[in-house]
């Protein structure tokens, strides 16, 4: 079988509507058989045809043509039942991937709340939050994609790049301010900041991405310190993942991150063009996958990553009969023909391999 990933034996890997048309892709497992796999590459989503559309359904904003049928440069991905949201820096919009209607469409916006430079996305309690770096705000949209409220502005945010939500708090990565701004979810008032510029524990240098776990802990991509830091809900430093370097466990260009329910941190590196998986709380690297390539399942300048426990059934046509998928991992590529790779993480249920 073709070599499709790199495996390092640091720890045992213990991660543990309408479907798109099943494309004929080679079944790829990570690790490769005969080692018991923990992940299967499922498919790619790059245009409407990948979700079953046979005619154009997305209308270009300016040209008024049926031209925008796919992604240009995905920056962030968020998931809701039956739907993916992708902020695209090439088209400068949020694209709604509607599986039921098999179409791509822009997230609606009125003049007063029009998106200008949408970047980070998250969905919390069925509300979509969009960090807009030019507006210097985070915009919230309800389950029908209708505008709800704003957070921040020029007086509080310099360059918001990502957003995470937990309880009554909205956490916003302020890239140029070297910190995380904390807003009250209901009132929109600024409650405080986390981090400051520096290289010590708890300090940040050009943060880019943020995610929150089920206990309210924050994970922040500290890009120019080449690491991911973990804070508690009050902003107290807990520990970090990674270091500057080209060996396994190091980072050169850390980007999108997400964390599983059972405590595994996934982190993209755009320079290595792979995803590293760390165990939390041990901070050990247990596995990495990906690598540069022009074929499906490989990566080409990856940036966004999202873990989803939703929409699993939509991808059943791609499941190997001997593998049970427990959650999905979406990885976005900013270059190349294959824009969003979809992987399923789970366990082998077939005959014994040893």
C-alpha positions, 0 to 999 in steps of 0.5 A: 500500500502507498505510504500515506503518513508518518507514524512515531511510536511515542505512545499507543494512539488511544483516540478512543440528510443527504450524503455526498456522492461516494467518489472512487478513492483508494481506501487509506488508513492511518496507520497503514495495515497490517497495523491496526488503524485509528483513522481513515481518509474519507473524501475531499470537498472542493466544489458543489460537485463533491456534495452531489450538485450537477449544476451550479447553485452558488451565485457570485456577489459581484459578477452575478454569474454562476461562477463561485462553485468551489473554495479558493483559500479556506481559512476556517471551518465550523460545523453544524448539523447538515452544514459546514461553514468555511471562511474563504480568504480568496473570495473574502466571504463565509461559504455555507456548504448545505448538504441537504440542498447540495449547494454552496452559498454565501452567508447572508449579510445586510449592508450594516452587518456585511462581512469584510474580512471574515477569518475565524469561525465557531459554532456554540449552542447553534449560534455561528460566530465570525471573527472579522479582522477588518471590522474589528468585531465578532458577528453572531448569526442564529440557526437560520444564518440571521444576524444576532449581535456584535462583539468588540469594535475599534475601541477594543479589538485591533485584529481579531483572527479567531473566536471560541465560546464557553458558557457566558464568555466569548474569547477572541484572538487579537493577533496584533495586540498579542492577547485574547480578549474576553467578552460577556456573551450576553452584554458584549462588554469586554471583561478582560484579557488573557496573555501579553507579548513575550516568550515566557509561559502565559505570554504570546507572540502573534496568536492566531487560533483558539479552541475551548474544551468541555471544561472551559480550558483554552488552547491558543496557537502561539505562532511566533513562539512555535507552540500551543498554550493551554490556559484555564477558563480564568486565563491561568497558564497550565502547560504548552505543546510543542517547541521551535524545531523540525523534529516530531513534536516541534512547530515551524508554522503552527496554524489551526487547532482543535481538541477532542472530547477525550483530551487529544489536541490536533494541530496543523503545521503549514510548513510541515504540511501535516497534523500533529496529535498530542495527548493532554495532559501528558503533552506527548506527541502520539501521532502525525499524519499528512505531508505534502502532495497533490493527491487526495488525502495529502496537504498543500499549505494546510491551515484550518482544522475542525473536529466534529461529532456531527454529520458522521452519517453523511459520510457513511458511503466512504466508510470501510466496512471494517472500520467504525468512525467515531468523529470527523476531522476536517483539514483545509488546504489553501493551495492545490485542487483538494481544498478540504480533506475529511478524515474519520477517526475511530476503531478497527472492527474487522478481523484481528490483524495480528 
